[in-house]
Amino acid sequence: MPAHPPRNQPTARRHRTALAVTATLAAAAVALPPALASASPGGTAGTGRPGPQGPARAVDADFQRDADAVRATGAVGVQARVTGGRTTPTSGPRTVTSGTADIRTGRAVPADGYFRIASNTKTFVATVVLQLSAERKLSLDDTVERWLPGLVRGNGNDGRRITLRHLLQHTSGIHDDYPGFDSAARYYEKRFDPYTPRQLVERAMRHRPDFRPGKGWAYSNVGYMLLGMVIEKATGRTWHAEVRARLLKPLGLRHTYHPGGSPSVRTPHARGYQRFATAPKLVDVTLLKDANAAGGLIGTTADLNRFFRALLGGKVLKPAQLKEMKRTVPLNKEFQVPYPGARYGLGLMKNKLPCGGWYWSHGGDEIGYMSRNAVTDDGRVAVTASMSTEWSTSAADTLPQHRAAIRMVTRELCARRDLPYQQH
């Protein structure tokens, strides 16, 4: 993510994360945008299609109501999917949709639509690094200087003191200078002109570190760009080629991909919309060229559920590496507001469940798209939600949508998980 943006515009970023809903402003209620006032409440639980499809189970009715509540915060379109959980006569993945995929046509939100998964990409990158660690092709205690000599240097930055573990856990102290879009004009000017990872690292080196390595926590997209470069040095292949070979193909994630130089999102998809402080109307921001290791993948809710269930279920990493991934540190005070009590591991976040116990997630924010997810500790149940709306106004505008989405995925996780509720 970018450098620290103006404090009154904490979400004006090109690549963001589920953690980027900052606490600089108090949460405030958001009225439904006029463009959406006449939008349909959405589809039928379990189908994602509009119109009657027979009686839905009570739990699916709750799921649908929660999706509609997310839409009511100002989201143009919402799709959410739960996979796993208690078995019933109609067991299997369940999907709900709400709103519209295109405000020009009123097209229904696709239940299986593609979207920019943004910083969920970091969990894929972290998983590859941990696999390489298990194969002894690198060590988590290797320094950045060991793999990328001379790149992290200047203004107090020192790659000899920053380890790969620091990068994975956002404890490197590297200042996250990531340019973003704070206006529609800026989006139209720069949407097809992405910075290279090396350029973004060079921008970060113009700043002093936020803290000494290992002595604090601050979200850093630049850290994951460095990890992408380390993967390439260690394997001779790009980070996304390694993700494809090690994760997408073995797990059958046929609907997750790296877009390369294409600015488009595969169909079907809901169009992405941004609310800029400088624009009176929602802006269609679906087209974008920006596909780096901090958040460049595109996927679906079904694929994200499959990936996170396999990861937490122990099917992707060896026990020692999964244990390392789940070793957490607390977030800083700023990010404790959207994620109270949350802790961050290696590309994975641990959060409190409202029904007791914990869940794992990452989530992501990209211009036009927000996603939130929740997975049980054993991987038995996963819930992912995608919203085709982002805000570049204030944290007060973003927080209601974020909180409604978290409420939706965690309530559904609590309703579906097999095991008895666990206490903290």
Sequence and secondary structure as in RCSB ss.txt:
>XXXX:A:sequence
MPAHPPRNQPTARRHRTALAVTATLAAAAVALPPALASASPGGTAGTGRPGPQGPARAVDADFQRDADAVRATGA
VGVQARVTGGRTTPTSGPRTVTSGTADIRTGRAVPADGYFRIASNTKTFVATVVLQLSAERKLSLDDTVERWLPG
LVRGNGNDGRRITLRHLLQHTSGIHDDYPGFDSAARYYEKRFDPYTPRQLVERAMRHRPDFRPGKGWAYSNVGYM
LLGMVIEKATGRTWHAEVRARLLKPLGLRHTYHPGGSPSVRTPHARGYQRFATAPKLVDVTLLKDANAAGGLIGT
TADLNRFFRALLGGKVLKPAQLKEMKRTVPLNKEFQVPYPGARYGLGLMKNKLPCGGWYWSHGGDEIGYMSRNAV
TDDGRVAVTASMSTEWSTSAADTLPQHRAAIRMVTRELCARRDLPYQQH
>XXXX:A:secstr
  S   TT TT  SEEEGGG  SSS        GGGTT      TTT  SS  S   HHHHHHHHHHHHHHHTT 
SEEEEEEESSS  TT S EEEEEE SBTTTTB   TT BEE GGGHHHHHHHHHHHHHHTTSS TT BHHHHSTT
TSEETTEETTS BHHHHHHT S          SHHHHHHHTT    HHHHHHHHTTS  SSSTTS     HHHHH
HHHHHHHHHHSS HHHHHIIIIITTTT TT B  TT     SSB   EEEETT SS EE        TTT  EE 
HHHHHHHHHHHHTTSSS HHHHHHHT  EE  HHHHTTSTT EE SS EEEE TTSSEEEE  EEETTEEEEEEE
 TTSS EEEEEESEEEES HHHHHHHHHHHHHHHHHHHHHH SS     
